[in-house]
Amino acid sequence: MPRKNRPNLPNPEAVIRKVAQEQLGFEDLRPGQREAVTAVLQGHDTLAVQPTGSGKSAIYQIAGLMIDGPTVVISPLIALQKDQVDSIQDQNPAEAVALNSTSGAGEIRERMKRIEDGEIEYLFLAPEQLRKRETVDLLKSAGISLFVVDEAHCVSQWGHDFRPDYLGLGKVIEALGHPRVLALCATASPRVREEIVERLGMKKPKIFVMGFDRPNIYLRVDRFETEAEKRDALLHRVRWADKPGIVYVGTRKAAESIMKGLAEEEIQAVFYHAGLKAKDRERIHEQFMANQAEVIVATNAFGMGIDKPDVRFVYHYDAPDSLDAYYQEIGRGGRDGERAEAILFYRREDIGAQSYKSGEGRIEEQVLEKLAEKIGEEGGPVDPDEIAEDAGLSKRKLTSALQRLEDAGATVTLPDGSVQAVEEADPAEAARIAVDEHDVVRQMRKERLEAMRAYGDEVTACRRELLLRYFGDDFTGPCNFCDNCEAAAGVETTPDGGTRREVA
């Protein structure tokens, strides 16, 4: 289909709706979609924060069809890329492909040729693919018109799923001549939104934040003194709950242990964590999605890209490290609009365990200084992979360390991914600034944990109000669909999901 760049449409709403209906088969647009598409078509960098299931992908699909030049979509998970490509091929007249670590050399060459020839509209990439100079050069020659960052909260250290590979996206955007940028995520507090805009170098962006409320999700916290009490209560609750459901745990060991406990209750359960082989994770994921398992017990590795509409409960056996993570995870329940339960099985000691984790990962000042000196000694650009071994840092920690040195003014990352020292910078001073910044991040993590603790400890305030206000929503309770609001009204929800009214 011929596509045209229409920055000044006389009636953008009508044209957008026509494209959505005739080209994509949408009956109508959902709240927020039209506004975001219009902003992109008018040339604005755009940040859209919309709940999962609200159709964020439709924004770039529609805009991509209406703007000359291909659309690149940065998506962090291969499985998520595959789902998005399959979805486009099912309903979109344009071509979509993904380039990732599973692509063979021949396949990559063929797809690159098609991209250069203008046959591909949507190109899906993982952020680490952009470390390769040839990938950035390909995008330059292709004339990218729209740069989409999916799961954009991953760029923010204030968010719940920070990924260092996302930190280089701003440089890539500038190397491409700053095409229009569209950042998408399901949840983002005001701090996270600010950092997304800053890290991606978005210019005077239009920001659209749709309501975070999921009114069909019942919110509850059950408190326990001992681990044994908590475990027994979880097994009992899962037994009586409508299924399918998800139980989130904090460790791999707990995932396997809770699954065995559920199996002893004759519940069809599976476990999922990052320690499993990729083929086993894929098999377990497919079992759950196909209703071959009633319950999946998982660490937070079971996350992005999970779009099962009929999940009836999301139980947290262990508290996550932030309300950001908690709200993202409970949002996987009730996507069909029917009732779902989100229950936190809470011991204050759980937050203590998370507090210990939040203190990990500190990079010593001497290590950062040595790294800055090593880069300076090269006398020019250096490939980060070449200094990783000398630095004694994992690839993830090296990426984070380099970003901290760049923020401190000691180094600069070039468009091809190489790193170069800033001539006048003092490595020792830059290392001190970088460590101070890291300490600020650690303090931020403690603040997030305290917000999680406050949610677990609260016994009177409306839980929905607590959650939504954390994300900048002005919702005021009572919601009449959480344990605290029910207690105030003299109502109690029973383990099988029923209710009874207390009699004075």
N, C-alpha and C positions, 0 to 999 in steps of 0.2 A: 504494500500500500504506500502511495507517495506521502511523505511527511513534510510538513512545512513549519518553519519557525514563526511563531505568532506572538511576539512580545506585547503587542497592543491589540488584543482582540476586542471588537466592538461589543460583543456580548459573551464574555468568557464562560459564564456559567452554562449557557445553552450549548456552546461548542464542546465544552468538557463533558457534559452529560451525553451529548450525541456520540462522542468518541467512546465513552465508557459503555454505552448501550450497544452501538453498532459494531465496534471492534472487539470489545472484551466481554460482551454479553451481560453486563451488569444491569439489573433492573433500575437501580437508582444509586446515588452516592450516599455514603454514610456521613454523619456529622464530622466535620474537620477535613474530609478528603478534598472537597471542592476548594476550600480556602487555601490548603497547602499547594494543590496543583496550580491554582491561579498565581500564587506567589512565585513558584518556580518558573512558570511561563513568562512572568513579568521580569525575570532576570534576577530575582532575589535569592541569596543563600537562605535556606529554610531549615528550621528545626521543628520537627513534629513529634510531640510526646503524646502517644495515644495508647490506650489499653490494648493488651494482646487480644486478637480476634476482631479488632476494629477496622482491619483492612489497610494497614500501613503500606503493604507492598503495592496496593492499587495506585498509590500516589505516584511512585516512580514509573509504574507501567503506563499509566495514562500520559504523564508528562513526557516519557521517553518516546511515545508514539507521535507526539506533537512538536518535538524539537529536532532539528536536523542534527545528525551525528549520533554515534553510539552512546549508550549509557553503561557506565561501569558501576557495579554494585559490590561493595566490600562486605563480605559476610564471613563470620569467624569459624563456622563449622562446615565440614564437607557434607554432612547429612542435611544440614539446613540449605546449603547451596543446591543440592540435588532436588529437594522438595520444591524450592523456588523455581528452578529450571523446569521441572516437570509441570508445575502449575501454569507457567507461561506457555509451555508447549500445548497444554490442554485447551487453553482459552484465548491465547493471544496470537494474532496473525504474524507477529514478528519473531525472529530467530533469537534464541538464548543459548549460551554455552557457559561452561565453567572451566577454569584452568586451576588445577590444584595438584597436590602431591600424588594423586591417584592417576593423573593423566600421563600416558606414555609419550615418549619423545615424538613419535610420528603423529600422534593425535594432537600434540601441542603445535607442531609445525602446520598441520592442516588447518587448525582453528585460527592460528595467527594469520595465515594467508587469507582466510575468510573475513577476519576482522579488518585487515588492511584493505580488502576489496569492498568493504562496506556492506557485506552480506549479513552481519550480525548486529542486532540492536542492543541486546543486553549481555554484558560480559560479567560473570561472577568470579570474584577473586578472594582468596584469603589474604589478610593483611601481610603475612610473611612473604607472599609472592612478590610484593612490591619492593623487597630488598634486592631483587634481581634487576640489574641495569637493563637487560634486554626487555623485561616486562614494561618498565617505565618508557623505554624508547618506543615500544609497540604502541602504547597508549598515546604517546605524542603524535606518532604518524597517523593514528586512527582518527585524531581530531575529536577527542571525547567532549561531549556537550553537557553531560550531567554526571556528576560524581556523587554516588549514593553511599552513605555509611550506615549500614544496618547494625542494630544492636549498639548504637553509638555510646551508650553508657560505658562501654569497655574502654573508652579513651580517657575516662575520668578516674583519678585516684580517690575521689570522694564517692565513687560508685561502688557497687557490690561485686563487680566482675572485671576489675581492671586488668587489662592485657597490654604489656609493654609494646608489643608489635603495633598496636594502634597509634603509638606516639609519633611514628614517622609519617602519618597520613597527611598532616599539614604541609610538610615539605613536598610530598608528591603532588598535592593539589597545586602548589605554587609552580612546581616544575612543569605542570601541564598547562600553565597559563591561567590558572584559577577558573576552570569551568564552573558553572553553577553547582553549588554544593547542597545536597539534601541529606540531613542527618535524621535518623529515625530511632526511636526507642519506646519501650512500653511504660517504663517508670523512670523518673528522674526528679530528684529534689532540686530546689533552686540552685544550690551549690553545684550539683552535677551539671545542670544546664549551663551555668556560667563557664565551667571548665570545658565542656564540649565545644562551645563557641570559641573559646580561647585557643584550645589545642588544635582545632581544625582551621584556625585562621579565618573564620567566617566573617564576612564583611557586612555590617549593618543587617544582620539576619532578621527575617520574619520568624517569630516563634509562636507556635500554636500548641497549647496545652489543653487537652481534652480532660474531662472529669475522670478522676482515678477510681471513682466508686464502682464497686461490683456489688450491687445491693442484694444479689441472690446468694452471696457467700456469707454463711453464718460464722461469726467470730467468737472464739472462746479460749480461755486459758485455764488449765487444770494444774494445780500446784501440788507438789509432793515433797516429802521430807527425805525419803530414801529412794535409791535407784530401783530396788526390788518393787516398791509400791508403784513407781512410775511404769515399770515394765509390765506388771500385771494389769494395770489400768489400760495401757495401750492395747495389749492383746485382747482384752475384754471389749474395748470400744470398737476395734477393727472387726471383731467377730460379729457384732450386732449392726455395724454400719452398712448402708447401701454401698454397692461396689460397681465399678472398679475404683481404686483409690491409690494414693501415693503416701508413703511414710518416709519422711526425710530424717536422716541420721547424720551424726557428725564425723563418723569414722568408718573405714572399710570393715573393721572387725564388727562394729555394731550392725552394719548392713547384713552381714552373714548370720549373726546371732539372732537378730529379730526375725529374719526370714525363717530360720529353723523353728523359732517359737510359734510363728504363725502356721507353719506346716503341721506342727503337732496339734494345732487346733483345727486341722483339716481345712485350712484356707489355702487356696492355690496362690502361692506367693513366689516371687523371684527377687533376687538382689542384683544391684547394679552399682559399680564404682569404677574409678579410673584404673584400678589395678588389674582389671580383666583384660584379656586380649580383645583387640578391635572386633574380630569376628564374633566373639562371645557377647560383647556389648550390643552389636547389631542384632544378633539373634534374640537376646532378651528384650531389647527395645521393640522388635517386631512382635514378639509374643504378647507383650502388654498392649500394644496398639491394636492387635487383632483379637483382644479379649480372651486369649489363651491363658492368661494369668489374671487373677482378681486383684492382686495387690503387688506393687513394686516397692521394695525397700531400697532406698538409694541415698548416696551422698549427693552433694550439689553438682557432681559430674553429670547427673541426669537433669539437664536444664534446657538451654535454648533450643528452639526448634521442636519442642514437644507440643503438638497441637492435637490433643485427643479431646473431643468436645464433651464426653460424658463422664469425666472424672467426678465422682461424687464426694470425695473427701481428700484433703491434703493435711496430714497430721505431721507435726514436727516433734519427733522424739527428743531431739537436741535443738536448742535455740541456735539460730544462725548468728552471724557476726554483725548484722545490722537490720534495721527495719526495711532498708532498700531490698536486701536479699529476701527477707521474709515476705514482703508484699509481692515481689516478682514470683516467688515460688507458690504462694497460695493462689496466685492468679491463674495457675494451671488447672484449677478446679472450676466446674460449672460453666464452661465456655458455651454450652448449649442453652444457657439462660435459666436452667432449672436449679433447684436448691443444691448447694454444696456446703460442706463443713470445712472450716479451717481451725484446727485446734492445736495449741501449743502445750505440750506436756513439759511442765516447767519446774526446774529446781534452780535456785539462785547459784548453786555451784556450777551449773552449766555455763553461765556467763563468765565465771572465773576461768574455766578452761579456755573459752574463746579469748579472754584477755591475755592469757599466756601466748596463744597463737599470734595475737596482734603485735606482740613484741619481737617476733622472729623476723629474720630477713634483713637485719641492719647491716649495711656495708661500712666497714671501718674507714675512718678518715685516711689512714695510711695507705689503704688499698686504692682509694680514689685518687690520692695524690700520685701514687706510683703509676696508675693508669693514665692520668693526664700527662705525666712526664714521658711515658712510653710513646704516646701519640705525638707529643712535641718532638721527640728524638727522630721520628720518621722523616721530618722535614717536608711533609706533604700529605696528601690524602692516603688513608690506610683503610683496608678492608677490615671491618670489625671481627670477622671470623678468624683473621690472621693473628689477632692479639688476644683472642679469647683464652687460649691455653696459657699464655704468659701471665695473663691477669689472674688465673686461678678462679675464674667465675663461670658459673653455668651460663648458657646462652640467655636465659631469662634475666638473670641478675646482671649480666653484661649490658643488655639492652637498657635496663633500668638505670644502671650506673652511668652509661653514656648520656642518657637523657638528663640525669641530674647534673652532670658536668656541663652539658649544653645550657641548661637553665642557669647555671652559675657563671656562664660566659667564658668557659675555658675551651670549649670545642664547638664546632659547627658541623652538622650533618649535611652533606652535599646531595643533590638530587639523585645521584646514582647509588646512594646508600653508604658511601665511604665517609670517613670521619677525618676532620682536619683540626689541628690545634689553632687557637686564636693567638696570634703572635705576642701581643702585649699581656696576655693573661698570666697570672701567677698560679701555678698548680697547687701550691699549699693553700692559698687563700680560696681558690675555687673548691678544693676538697672540703674546707671548713664550711663554706656556704652550702655545699651539697649535703653535708651531714646535718646541718641545721634544718635544711628543708625536709630531709627525711624524718627528723624528729617531729617536725610539724605534722607530717603525714601520720606518724605513729600516734600523736595526740588526737588527730582527727579520728583515727580508728577507735581510740578509747571513747571518744564522744559518741560515736555510733553505737558502740556496745552499751553505753549508759542509756541511750534512747531505747535499745532493745530491752534492757533490764527494767526500765520504767514501764514499758508496755507489759512485761510479765508481772510486775509487782502491782500494777493498778487494779484496784478492787471496786471502784465506784464510777469512774468516768467512762463515757461511751467509747468503746474500742475503735469504732469506725472513725469517730472524730479524731482520736489520737493519731491513727494512721494517716488519714487524709490531710490533716493539718501539717504533719511532718513533710508532706510533699507539696505544701503550699496551697492546698485546697481550703476553702473557707467553710467547709461542712460543719454544721453545728448539730450535736445530738439532742435528744436520744434517737438512735437508729431503730430501736425496738427489735434488733436482730443480732444482738451479741449478749454474752452472759451477764455483763454488768447492767445493761438496760433491762434484761429480763428479771434480774434480781431486784432492781428498783421497782418493777411492776408486779413482783410476787409470782414470777413464772420461772419454771425450771425445765430445761431440755434434758430428756432422759437419754441413756446410752444408745437406744435404738432410733434416736432422731425425733421421737415424739415429745410432746410438751404436757406439763401438768401445772395447774395453778395451785399455789400454796394457799391453804386456808388458815387465817389467823386464829 
